Amino acid sequence: MADAWVGLQGLRYNGLRMLEEDTGSTKVRPEALIYKYAWSNWHRELGQLAMDVIGVAGDVRSDDDAVRRLQQVFFFSRADTIYAGTNEIQLNIIAERGLGMPRG
């Protein structure tokens, strides 16, 4: 749970950095480049934490709304690292645009 909280705080502060002064440049700032990668991995881990918390009750379909919502977080969070570009694509974008590395 502490890892989830620390990750959320990291996302929060990175979001605040993205909202800071506008430099007028059309170039995407590095903190914006890493946000999707950081958020999707954090959300996937949060889904796993939800399943760990509910234990074996999460292994079967439940009529309990709270359990069902946590199960949905788990399953939908699996897709976060795929849609809008896989993690590998996101890392390439960070390397090329944020760090100025050549295309691989």
C-alpha positions as CSV (number, residue, x, y, z in Angstrom):
1,M,0.0,0.0,0.0
2,A,2.9,2.3,0.7
3,D,4.2,1.7,-2.8
4,A,0.8,2.7,-4.3
5,W,0.8,5.9,-2.2
6,V,4.4,6.8,-3.1
7,G,3.6,6.2,-6.8
8,L,0.5,8.3,-6.6
9,Q,2.5,11.2,-5.0
10,G,5.0,10.9,-7.8
11,L,2.3,11.1,-10.4
12,R,0.8,14.1,-8.6
13,Y,4.0,16.1,-8.5
14,N,4.8,15.2,-12.1
15,G,1.3,16.5,-13.0
16,L,2.0,19.7,-11.1
17,R,5.3,20.1,-13.0
18,M,3.4,19.8,-16.3
19,L,1.1,22.6,-15.2
20,E,4.0,25.0,-14.4
21,E,4.9,28.0,-16.5
22,D,4.4,27.7,-20.2
23,T,7.6,28.4,-22.1
24,G,5.8,29.1,-25.3
25,S,7.6,26.2,-27.0
26,T,5.7,23.7,-29.1
27,K,8.0,21.0,-28.0
28,V,6.5,18.5,-25.5
29,R,8.2,18.8,-22.1
30,P,10.0,15.7,-20.7
31,E,7.6,15.4,-17.7
32,A,4.7,15.1,-20.2
33,L,6.5,12.3,-22.1
34,I,6.9,10.1,-19.0
35,Y,3.4,10.6,-17.6
36,K,1.6,7.9,-19.7
37,Y,4.3,5.4,-19.0
38,A,4.4,6.1,-15.2
39,W,0.6,6.2,-14.9
40,S,-0.1,3.0,-16.8
41,N,2.5,1.1,-14.7
42,W,1.2,2.6,-11.5
43,H,-2.4,1.7,-12.4
44,R,-1.5,-1.9,-13.3
45,E,0.2,-2.3,-9.9
46,L,-2.8,-0.8,-8.2
47,G,-5.0,-3.4,-9.9
48,Q,-2.7,-6.1,-8.6
49,L,-2.9,-4.6,-5.1
50,A,-6.7,-4.7,-5.3
51,M,-6.6,-8.4,-6.1
52,D,-4.1,-9.0,-3.3
53,V,-6.3,-7.2,-0.8
54,I,-9.4,-9.2,-1.6
55,G,-7.6,-12.5,-1.9
56,V,-9.2,-15.6,-3.2
57,A,-12.6,-13.8,-3.5
58,G,-11.1,-12.0,-6.5
59,D,-10.6,-15.3,-8.4
60,V,-14.3,-15.8,-9.1
61,R,-17.1,-13.6,-10.3
62,S,-18.8,-11.9,-7.4
63,D,-22.2,-10.3,-6.9
64,D,-20.7,-8.0,-4.3
65,D,-20.3,-4.5,-5.9
66,A,-17.1,-3.7,-4.1
67,V,-15.4,-6.9,-5.1
68,R,-16.6,-6.5,-8.7
69,R,-15.3,-3.0,-8.9
70,L,-11.9,-4.1,-7.7
71,Q,-11.9,-6.9,-10.2
72,Q,-12.7,-4.4,-13.0
73,V,-9.8,-2.3,-11.9
74,F,-7.5,-5.3,-12.1
75,F,-8.7,-6.4,-15.6
76,F,-8.9,-2.9,-17.1
77,S,-5.5,-1.9,-15.8
78,R,-3.9,-4.7,-17.8
79,A,-4.8,-2.8,-20.9
80,D,-3.2,0.5,-19.7
81,T,0.3,-0.6,-20.8
82,I,-1.0,-1.4,-24.2
83,Y,-3.5,1.2,-25.5
84,A,-2.1,4.5,-26.8
85,G,1.2,2.7,-27.3
86,T,2.9,-0.1,-25.6
87,N,5.4,0.5,-22.8
88,E,8.2,-0.2,-25.3
89,I,6.8,2.4,-27.7
90,Q,6.5,4.9,-24.8
91,L,10.1,4.3,-23.8
92,N,11.2,4.8,-27.4
93,I,9.3,8.1,-27.5
94,I,10.9,9.2,-24.2
95,A,14.4,8.3,-25.5
96,E,14.0,10.0,-28.9
97,R,12.0,13.1,-28.0
98,G,12.9,13.6,-24.3
99,L,16.6,12.5,-24.4
100,G,17.4,13.3,-28.0
101,M,18.7,9.8,-28.7
102,P,18.8,8.5,-32.3
103,R,16.0,6.2,-33.5
104,G,16.6,2.6,-32.7
